[in-house]
Amino acid sequence: MNTVTLGVIGAGRIGKLHAENIMKMPEAYLKMITDPYMDDAWAENHGLKVAPDIETILSDDEIEGVFILSPSTLHAEQIIQAARAGKHIFCEKPIALDPDIIINVLNVVEEQGVKLQVGFNRRFDPDFKRLKQAVDCGKIGRLYFIKITSRDPAPPPLEYIQSSGGIFLDMTIHDFDMVRYLSGSDVYEVYAAGAVLIDQVFADAGDVDTAVTTLKLKSGALAVIDNSRQAVYGYDQRIEVFGSKGSITAENNTATRTILTVSEGVISDKPLDFFLERYRESYRVEIQEFVRAIREDLETPVSGIDGLKPILIGRAAQRSLDEGKPIKVEQID
C-alpha cells in the first residue's frame, strides 16, 4: 500500500484536529506542520516535525499534498503557492469571499494539474450521507423540499464576527452547500430575512444573528434554512428532505440515545454542544477521501466549483437581505 506524504499549514483548533486524524491513518504520513503561533508543547507531545514556514513544506519533494488550515484571508494565496509547487491541496472553506479571486485560484489549480478539495465536511456526516442516498435511490420520490435548521450554541467573539464575512458567508455557507449536495441541483434564486435578536454586537458589525433563507432550485424544488447564532440547549443540526413518496429526517446527535419516559415527562440528552464533537466522524472521513483521491488518482469529492457556488449563493442572500427582495444567483459552471 502506497502511503501519501502530507504537510499541514496552520495548527489552530481545526489544524490540530486534522493533524491528529492524519496521524491515525495508515495510508497517510504527516511529515511536517507549520504555524507562526505553533503550540510547541502540543507538537512535541505528538512527535511532529515543525517547519519554520510554508516554503519549507512546499519545497519538500516528498510531500504530495498539503492541508491549508490557516486563517481564511490567507487561503487563496496559499492555494496558488501550493499549486505552483505541484502539491495536491485540501483547503478549509472558504477559498475566498470574492468570487473573482476564487475563479483566479481555480484557474491556477487547473493550469498546474493538481487536485483541490474544499472542506465542506458535513457532506461526510453519516446521517447526512444517508439522506443523500435516499434521494439518489428514489426512496422519497421526486424531491419537493429541503428544510435545514442550523443553530450555534453560543455567539462567536467580536473579532471573529468582524472578519467572518457575515452570517451567510460564514455560517449558512455550510447549509447552502448541503442544499446543493442533497438535491444535486444548483440554486436559482434566494430570498433572505434577518434580524438582530441576540446581541447588538452583530448590528454594530453590520450583520444579523438570526436568519431565514428561502431558496428556489433549478430542479424546481424548494429549500428553507433557519439559522441562529445562539441556541441555549446546544448545537442544533437537523435536516428534513421531503418528496412525492415520503420524507427522511436527520435529527440531532446527543451524548446518548436513551430516553427516559416517566409521569413527569419525557427526558433525553440535549444536542452535543460543539461542532468538533457533532461532526467528528465527518472530519475524519473527508481526510480519508482526500488521501484516497491522491492514491488512486480520482477526482476529489468536493471540488473547487463546490467551493465557489455557496459563496455566490451567500452573496445573493446578503443582497436579498439588504434590498428586501428575491435575488437571482449568478450561474457559473
Kinemage of the C-alpha trace (Angstrom):
@kinemage 1
@onewidth
@group {chain A} dominant
@subgroup {mainchain}
@vectorlist {calphas} color= white
{ca met a 1} P 0.000 0.000 0.000
{ca asn a 2} L 1.492 3.359 -1.045
{ca thr a 3} L 1.481 5.937 1.727
{ca val a 4} L 0.645 9.551 0.887
{ca thr a 5} L 3.048 12.043 2.462
{ca leu a 6} L 1.380 15.222 3.657
{ca gly a 7} L 2.111 18.617 5.163
{ca val a 8} L -0.175 20.810 7.250
{ca ile a 9} L -0.255 24.606 7.099
{ca gly a 10} L -1.989 26.009 10.166
{ca ala a 11} L -2.182 24.476 13.624
{ca gly a 12} L -5.099 26.191 15.259
{ca arg a 13} L -8.134 24.327 16.568
{ca ile a 14} L -9.102 22.785 13.223
{ca gly a 15} L -5.460 22.287 12.212
{ca lys a 16} L -4.777 20.229 15.305
{ca leu a 17} L -7.875 18.126 14.676
{ca his a 18} L -6.899 17.372 11.069
{ca ala a 19} L -3.286 16.662 12.010
{ca glu a 20} L -4.335 14.203 14.706
{ca asn a 21} L -6.701 12.472 12.282
{ca ile a 22} L -3.984 12.172 9.630
{ca met a 23} L -1.619 10.581 12.145
{ca lys a 24} L -4.184 7.847 12.819
{ca met a 25} L -4.380 6.821 9.147
{ca pro a 26} L -2.095 4.019 7.964
{ca glu a 27} L -2.385 5.240 4.372
{ca ala a 28} L -1.067 8.725 5.213
{ca tyr a 29} L 2.096 10.149 6.740
{ca leu a 30} L 2.221 13.664 8.183
{ca lys a 31} L 5.786 14.777 7.591
{ca met a 32} L 5.643 18.430 8.645
{ca ile a 33} L 3.390 21.076 10.126
{ca thr a 34} L 3.827 24.840 10.302
{ca asp a 35} L 2.158 27.735 12.073
{ca pro a 36} L 3.594 31.128 13.086
{ca tyr a 37} L 1.997 30.655 16.515
{ca met a 38} L 2.766 26.983 16.961
{ca asp a 39} L 1.734 25.256 20.151
{ca asp a 40} L 5.159 23.715 20.717
{ca ala a 41} L 4.033 21.542 23.625
{ca trp a 42} L 1.239 20.019 21.515
{ca ala a 43} L 3.600 19.411 18.560
{ca glu a 44} L 6.234 17.816 20.788
{ca asn a 45} L 3.644 15.652 22.510
{ca his a 46} L 2.564 14.276 19.105
{ca gly a 47} L 6.110 13.864 17.815
{ca leu a 48} L 5.565 16.282 14.950
{ca lys a 49} L 8.292 17.934 12.932
{ca val a 50} L 7.624 21.682 12.895
{ca ala a 51} L 8.610 23.547 9.723
{ca pro a 52} L 9.686 27.178 10.145
{ca asp a 53} L 7.469 28.377 7.281
{ca ile a 54} L 5.168 27.335 4.437
{ca glu a 55} L 8.018 27.456 1.925
{ca thr a 56} L 9.800 24.630 3.728
{ca ile a 57} L 6.771 22.393 3.273
{ca leu a 58} L 6.133 23.398 -0.337
{ca ser a 59} L 9.769 22.826 -1.349
{ca asp a 60} L 9.867 19.299 0.076
{ca asp a 61} L 9.721 16.892 -2.859
{ca glu a 62} L 8.427 14.030 -0.694
{ca ile a 63} L 5.265 15.913 0.288
{ca glu a 64} L 2.478 15.150 -2.189
{ca gly a 65} L -0.408 17.012 -0.599
{ca val a 66} L -0.929 19.895 1.786
{ca phe a 67} L -3.713 20.898 4.130
{ca ile a 68} L -4.334 24.637 4.185
{ca leu a 69} L -5.886 25.297 7.586
{ca ser a 70} L -4.650 28.835 8.116
{ca pro a 71} L -6.835 31.970 8.609
{ca ser a 72} L -9.341 32.389 5.758
{ca thr a 73} L -7.697 35.546 4.442
{ca leu a 74} L -4.608 33.502 3.526
{ca his a 75} L -6.341 30.629 1.746
{ca ala a 76} L -6.341 31.947 -1.831
{ca glu a 77} L -2.680 32.984 -1.817
{ca gln a 78} L -1.554 29.748 -0.199
{ca ile a 79} L -3.566 27.580 -2.618
{ca ile a 80} L -1.832 29.313 -5.516
{ca gln a 81} L 1.582 28.819 -3.879
{ca ala a 82} L 0.857 25.130 -3.252
{ca ala a 83} L -0.492 24.541 -6.764
{ca arg a 84} L 2.593 26.106 -8.341
{ca ala a 85} L 4.724 23.865 -6.133
{ca gly a 86} L 2.896 20.842 -7.590
{ca lys a 87} L 1.106 19.861 -4.380
{ca his a 88} L -2.415 18.487 -4.156
{ca ile a 89} L -4.483 20.688 -1.873
{ca phe a 90} L -7.094 20.319 0.829
{ca cys a 91} L -8.358 23.742 1.943
{ca glu a 92} L -10.857 24.634 4.615
{ca lys a 93} L -13.727 26.827 3.497
{ca pro a 94} L -13.815 29.496 2.221
{ca ile a 95} L -11.296 29.670 -0.600
{ca ala a 96} L -12.038 33.424 -0.525
{ca leu a 97} L -15.070 35.674 -0.095
{ca asp a 98} L -14.668 37.316 -3.525
{ca pro a 99} L -15.821 35.138 -6.469
{ca asp a 100} L -13.289 36.730 -8.829
{ca ile a 101} L -10.452 35.726 -6.517
{ca ile a 102} L -11.823 32.178 -6.300
{ca ile a 103} L -12.080 31.894 -10.088
{ca asn a 104} L -8.474 33.016 -10.439
{ca val a 105} L -7.409 30.415 -7.859
{ca leu a 106} L -9.310 27.650 -9.664
{ca asn a 107} L -7.707 28.622 -12.956
{ca val a 108} L -4.239 28.288 -11.415
{ca val a 109} L -5.135 24.911 -9.892
{ca glu a 110} L -6.355 23.676 -13.280
{ca glu a 111} L -3.277 25.001 -15.084
{ca gln a 112} L -0.969 23.226 -12.642
{ca gly a 113} L -2.886 19.950 -12.887
{ca val a 114} L -3.219 19.376 -9.130
{ca lys a 115} L -6.201 18.242 -7.091
{ca leu a 116} L -8.197 20.587 -4.837
{ca gln a 117} L -10.690 19.570 -2.176
{ca val a 118} L -12.683 22.135 -0.189
{ca gly a 119} L -13.531 21.384 3.439
{ca phe a 120} L -17.313 21.111 3.404
{ca asn a 121} L -17.122 18.322 5.952
{ca arg a 122} L -20.859 17.931 6.530
{ca arg a 123} L -21.179 16.019 3.251
{ca phe a 124} L -19.327 13.187 5.004
{ca asp a 125} L -21.549 13.013 8.084
{ca pro a 126} L -23.091 9.502 8.228
{ca asp a 127} L -26.627 10.789 8.810
{ca phe a 128} L -26.477 13.350 6.011
{ca lys a 129} L -24.961 10.797 3.627
{ca arg a 130} L -27.970 8.577 4.364
{ca leu a 131} L -30.262 11.441 3.328
{ca lys a 132} L -28.312 11.795 0.088
{ca gln a 133} L -28.587 8.063 -0.609
{ca ala a 134} L -32.354 8.163 -0.059
{ca val a 135} L -32.713 10.987 -2.582
{ca asp a 136} L -30.410 9.399 -5.160
{ca cys a 137} L -32.077 5.977 -4.883
{ca gly a 138} L -35.564 7.430 -5.307
{ca lys a 139} L -36.703 6.416 -1.815
{ca ile a 140} L -38.602 9.686 -1.329
{ca gly a 141} L -39.617 10.039 -4.971
{ca arg a 142} L -39.454 13.416 -6.641
{ca leu a 143} L -37.730 15.931 -4.378
{ca tyr a 144} L -40.089 18.702 -3.274
{ca phe a 145} L -38.497 20.395 -0.300
{ca ile a 146} L -35.405 20.541 1.933
{ca lys a 147} L -35.604 22.069 5.397
{ca ile a 148} L -32.380 22.756 7.301
{ca thr a 149} L -32.070 24.003 10.865
{ca ser a 150} L -28.574 25.121 11.861
{ca arg a 151} L -28.115 26.948 15.167
{ca asp a 152} L -24.925 27.528 17.105
{ca pro a 153} L -24.855 27.029 20.882
{ca ala a 154} L -23.266 30.440 21.524
{ca pro a 155} L -22.255 33.528 19.526
{ca pro a 156} L -18.651 33.811 18.320
{ca pro a 157} L -16.335 36.511 19.720
{ca leu a 158} L -16.443 40.062 18.329
{ca glu a 159} L -13.137 39.813 16.475
{ca tyr a 160} L -14.426 36.739 14.639
{ca ile a 161} L -17.722 38.415 13.733
{ca gln a 162} L -15.911 41.415 12.264
{ca ser a 163} L -13.806 39.276 9.915
{ca ser a 164} L -16.225 36.440 9.135
{ca gly a 165} L -17.898 37.947 6.071
{ca gly a 166} L -21.318 37.835 7.758
{ca ile a 167} L -23.705 35.067 8.701
{ca phe a 168} L -24.392 33.938 5.116
{ca leu a 169} L -20.737 33.568 4.101
{ca asp a 170} L -19.585 32.173 7.428
{ca met a 171} L -22.373 30.053 8.906
{ca thr a 172} L -25.072 29.484 6.278
{ca ile a 173} L -22.446 28.657 3.654
{ca his a 174} L -22.390 25.081 5.012
{ca asp a 175} L -26.168 24.875 4.608
{ca phe a 176} L -26.041 26.270 1.070
{ca asp a 177} L -23.564 23.517 0.228
{ca met a 178} L -25.799 20.926 1.874
{ca val a 179} L -28.783 22.019 -0.236
{ca arg a 180} L -26.703 21.593 -3.408
{ca tyr a 181} L -25.303 18.254 -2.196
{ca leu a 182} L -28.632 16.709 -1.193
{ca ser a 183} L -30.612 17.961 -4.168
{ca gly a 184} L -27.983 17.550 -6.879
{ca ser a 185} L -29.232 20.881 -8.188
{ca asp a 186} L -27.915 24.427 -8.271
{ca val a 187} L -29.733 27.279 -6.552
{ca tyr a 188} L -31.529 29.658 -8.898
{ca glu a 189} L -32.905 32.349 -6.574
{ca val a 190} L -32.781 33.282 -2.893
{ca tyr a 191} L -34.840 35.402 -0.532
{ca ala a 192} L -33.381 36.137 2.895
{ca ala a 193} L -34.738 37.779 6.024
{ca gly a 194} L -32.703 38.500 9.123
{ca ala a 195} L -32.727 40.273 12.461
{ca val a 196} L -30.547 41.090 15.441
{ca leu a 197} L -32.281 39.374 18.350
{ca ile a 198} L -29.379 38.008 20.414
{ca asp a 199} L -26.668 40.654 20.735
{ca gln a 200} L -26.296 44.245 19.493
{ca val a 201} L -22.666 43.451 18.646
{ca phe a 202} L -23.889 41.844 15.411
{ca ala a 203} L -25.653 45.042 14.352
{ca asp a 204} L -22.530 47.035 15.199
{ca ala a 205} L -20.617 44.731 12.820
{ca gly a 206} L -23.231 45.179 10.089
{ca asp a 207} L -24.501 41.623 10.491
{ca val a 208} L -27.534 39.718 11.802
{ca asp a 209} L -27.664 36.870 14.300
{ca thr a 210} L -30.946 35.266 13.213
{ca ala a 211} L -31.861 34.479 9.605
{ca val a 212} L -34.249 32.571 7.390
{ca thr a 213} L -33.346 31.909 3.754
{ca thr a 214} L -35.691 30.525 1.117
{ca leu a 215} L -34.115 29.021 -1.996
{ca lys a 216} L -35.521 28.088 -5.400
{ca leu a 217} L -33.567 25.308 -7.093
{ca lys a 218} L -33.044 24.832 -10.816
{ca ser a 219} L -34.730 21.436 -10.458
{ca gly a 220} L -37.925 23.168 -9.323
{ca ala a 221} L -37.589 22.048 -5.706
{ca leu a 222} L -37.541 24.470 -2.780
{ca ala a 223} L -35.407 24.763 0.347
{ca val a 224} L -35.564 26.776 3.537
{ca ile a 225} L -32.750 27.323 6.039
{ca asp a 226} L -33.122 28.790 9.506
{ca asn a 227} L -30.032 29.957 11.367
{ca ser a 228} L -29.382 31.325 14.816
{ca arg a 229} L -26.128 32.294 16.490
{ca gln a 230} L -27.421 31.087 19.860
{ca ala a 231} L -29.421 28.004 20.807
{ca val a 232} L -29.195 27.745 24.589
{ca tyr a 233} L -29.842 23.989 24.524
{ca gly a 234} L -26.858 23.022 22.316
{ca tyr a 235} L -25.648 22.709 18.739
{ca asp a 236} L -28.868 22.270 16.757
{ca gln a 237} L -28.322 20.496 13.415
{ca arg a 238} L -31.407 18.988 11.763
{ca ile a 239} L -32.435 18.277 8.175
{ca glu a 240} L -35.643 17.026 6.564
{ca val a 241} L -35.900 16.050 2.897
{ca phe a 242} L -39.481 15.747 1.636
{ca gly a 243} L -40.685 14.294 -1.657
{ca ser a 244} L -43.528 12.630 -3.551
{ca lys a 245} L -43.094 9.247 -1.792
{ca gly a 246} L -42.340 10.462 1.712
{ca ser a 247} L -39.657 12.141 3.764
{ca ile a 248} L -36.398 11.360 5.539
{ca thr a 249} L -35.085 13.249 8.565
{ca ala a 250} L -31.740 13.561 10.335
{ca glu a 251} L -32.130 14.601 13.958
{ca asn a 252} L -29.584 15.980 16.409
{ca asn a 253} L -26.760 13.888 17.772
{ca thr a 254} L -26.778 13.507 21.552
{ca ala a 255} L -24.330 12.125 24.089
{ca thr a 256} L -26.568 9.055 24.459
{ca arg a 257} L -29.675 7.866 22.633
{ca thr a 258} L -31.523 6.993 25.830
{ca ile a 259} L -34.963 8.460 26.512
{ca leu a 260} L -36.478 8.454 29.991
{ca thr a 261} L -40.272 8.323 29.956
{ca val a 262} L -41.927 8.916 33.344
{ca ser a 263} L -45.036 10.578 34.754
{ca glu a 264} L -43.296 13.940 34.910
{ca gly a 265} L -42.416 13.899 31.219
{ca val a 266} L -40.110 12.535 28.545
{ca ile a 267} L -36.415 13.320 29.046
{ca ser a 268} L -33.475 12.865 26.679
{ca asp a 269} L -29.982 14.325 26.404
{ca lys a 270} L -29.500 17.753 24.854
{ca pro a 271} L -27.756 18.049 21.458
{ca leu a 272} L -23.978 17.963 21.523
{ca asp a 273} L -22.604 21.389 22.358
{ca phe a 274} L -19.723 21.821 19.916
{ca phe a 275} L -19.197 21.376 16.178
{ca leu a 276} L -15.993 19.353 16.651
{ca glu a 277} L -17.972 16.789 18.632
{ca arg a 278} L -21.017 16.779 16.352
{ca tyr a 279} L -19.012 16.341 13.157
{ca arg a 280} L -16.086 14.319 14.496
{ca glu a 281} L -16.629 11.424 12.074
{ca ser a 282} L -17.145 13.691 9.059
{ca tyr a 283} L -13.783 15.399 9.643
{ca arg a 284} L -12.087 12.011 9.647
{ca val a 285} L -13.806 10.742 6.507
{ca glu a 286} L -13.192 13.877 4.431
{ca ile a 287} L -9.442 13.478 5.033
{ca gln a 288} L -9.667 9.802 4.158
{ca glu a 289} L -11.374 10.671 0.864
{ca phe a 290} L -8.746 13.311 0.017
{ca val a 291} L -5.956 10.812 0.620
{ca arg a 292} L -7.816 8.244 -1.471
{ca ala a 293} L -8.164 10.736 -4.344
{ca ile a 294} L -4.374 11.182 -4.356
{ca arg a 295} L -3.561 7.469 -4.005
{ca glu a 296} L -5.999 6.337 -6.708
{ca asp a 297} L -5.823 9.441 -8.930
{ca leu a 298} L -9.529 10.227 -8.510
{ca glu a 299} L -11.492 13.455 -8.622
{ca thr a 300} L -11.894 14.967 -5.165
{ca pro a 301} L -15.421 14.633 -3.742
{ca val a 302} L -15.753 18.393 -3.041
{ca ser a 303} L -14.329 20.401 -5.922
{ca gly a 304} L -13.212 23.983 -6.289
{ca ile a 305} L -16.509 24.773 -8.048
{ca asp a 306} L -18.263 23.354 -4.970
{ca gly a 307} L -16.267 25.920 -3.005
{ca leu a 308} L -17.312 28.764 -5.306
{ca lys a 309} L -21.058 28.225 -5.646
{ca pro a 310} L -22.023 28.584 -1.946
{ca ile a 311} L -20.170 31.925 -1.978
{ca leu a 312} L -22.326 33.053 -4.910
{ca ile a 313} L -25.451 31.946 -3.038
{ca gly a 314} L -24.286 33.695 0.138
{ca arg a 315} L -23.630 36.966 -1.680
{ca ala a 316} L -27.083 36.784 -3.254
{ca ala a 317} L -28.594 36.125 0.189
{ca gln a 318} L -26.829 39.155 1.662
{ca arg a 319} L -28.032 41.318 -1.205
{ca ser a 320} L -31.559 39.966 -0.719
{ca leu a 321} L -31.416 40.898 2.964
{ca asp a 322} L -30.121 44.377 2.147
{ca glu a 323} L -32.641 45.063 -0.629
{ca gly a 324} L -35.631 43.186 0.782
{ca lys a 325} L -36.389 41.221 -2.371
{ca pro a 326} L -35.544 37.892 -4.063
{ca ile a 327} L -32.185 37.822 -5.846
{ca lys a 328} L -31.141 35.506 -8.647
{ca val a 329} L -27.857 33.655 -8.031
{ca glu a 330} L -25.047 34.164 -10.504
{ca gln a 331} L -24.607 30.962 -12.505
{ca ile a 332} L -21.071 29.719 -13.136
{ca asp a 333} L -20.316 26.232 -14.458
